[in-house]
Amino acid sequence: MDLYTLIPRTLVGVAYPAFASLKAVLSDSPESSVAWLRYWVVLGVFSVVELLLDPLVNPLTYSFPTYLVLKCLFLVWCMAPAEWNGSDIIFNQVLFPIFKEHHEQIEEQAEKAKLSFKEKFEIFFKKDKNEKPEKLEKSDKNDKVEKL
């Protein structure tokens, strides 16, 4: 994704929804907060799918304007203040049923990934702490000089 695609997509798909989500939380409206939560779940899935499919759908090194417009229109549809908005439809009819059916396997895989990441993270930082430069003691220096 190039800069010309990233900026409009971020403004439409992240900046405004973040502002609207904060307003919803401050308004004490549970319905509005839940609606924005569904939007963020759909956006997360959309972002992963976009990451995987962008090279196939738009293999050119520069942004295809129609493709950008379609992505932004999709995001606007997902946040539209209507009963038929994309977030509600995608979340309620696709994502939530899949999660409900497979949540145990999803949680199991997520736990395995978390433990694997944690283990690698700990190994990485233990390695850094243990790798201190060795200091030569005076007796070591003298032994080396005498051997020469």
N, C-alpha and C positions, 0 to 999 in steps of 0.2 A: 504494500500500500504506500503510495507516494504522498508527499506533503499536501498536494492539491486535493487529494481524496481525504486525507486524515483530518484536515482542519474543518471542512464543512460537516463531515460525518461526526466529529467530536462535538461540534457546536450543537448540531441537531440532536444527536443521540445521547449525549452525556451532559453538556452544560445546562441546557434548559430543563431536562428531567431531574437533575440534581437540585436545582433551584425549586422546582415544583414539589419534589419529594420533601424538602425541608419545610416548605409552606404547609404541606399536608400534615406533617408531624406536629408543627406548631398550632395547627387549627384544631387539634384534638378530634379529627374526623377519622374514625377507624376505617370506614369504607374507602376514603381517599388514600390513606396510608397503605392499605392492602392492595389497592389498584396499582400504586407505584411500586410496591414490592413485586407484584406480578410482572410489571414492566422490566424491572431489573433482572429478574430471572430469565425472561425472554431475551433481553439484551445480552446476557452472559452466554446463553446458548447460541444466539445469532453471531456473536463475536467469534466463538470457537468455530462455527460452521464457516463463517466468512474467512477466517484465517486459513482453513483447509481448502476452501473452494476458490478463493480469489485467484490463485495462480492458474487454475483451470478455466475459469469463466472469463477472466481478463488477463491473458498471458502477456499483454504488451507492457513495456516498461513505463509507459505513460498512462495516465488515467483516461478511461473511456467515459466521456461526459454523460452519456445516457445511462451507463451502469451506475455512476455516482448518484444521478437523479433518482433512479429506481431504488437504490439503497436508502436514500434520505426519505423518499416517499413511504417506503416500508416502515421506517422508524416513526414517521409522523403518524401513520396508520396505527402503529402500536401504542402511541400515547394519546390518540384522539379521545376527547371526552364524550364518547358515545358507547352505547351498549355493544355495538359490533366492532369495537376496536380490536386491533391485532393482538395485543397482550392478553386480553381476556379469552379470545378464541384460541390462540396458540397454547396458552397455559392450561385452560380448562379442558380442551378437547385433545391435546397432544401430550404436552409435557407432564402434567399431573397424573393422567392415567398410566403413562409409562413408568413414572416414578413410583406410583402406588403398587404397581405390579412387580417391579424389580428393586424396590428400595433396599431390601436386605442384601442383595448382591452388590448394589451400588455402594452401600455403606461399608460392606466388607472390603471392596476394592479401594475405597477411599481411605480406610484404616490402614491397609497394606501400603498404600502410597505414602501416607503420612509417616508411618514407621520407617519406611525405606528412606524418605527424605530426611527424617530426623537422624537416622543412623549415619547417613552420608555427611550431613551437616556437622555432627559431633566429631566424626573422623577428620573432617577437613580442619576444624578448629583445634582439635587435640594435636594434630600434626604441626600446625603453626606454633603452638605453645611449646612443644617438645623440641623443635628445631632451633635451638639457641646456638649462636656461634661459640665454638669451644675456645676457652682461654688457655693459653700456654702458661704453665707455672714456671717459675724460675728454674727449678730443678730439671724440668723437661728441656728448657732452652740450653742449659749447661750440658746435658747429656747429648743433645744434638750437635753442639759445637765440638765436643770432645770426639765424637764419632767421625767428624770430618777430618 
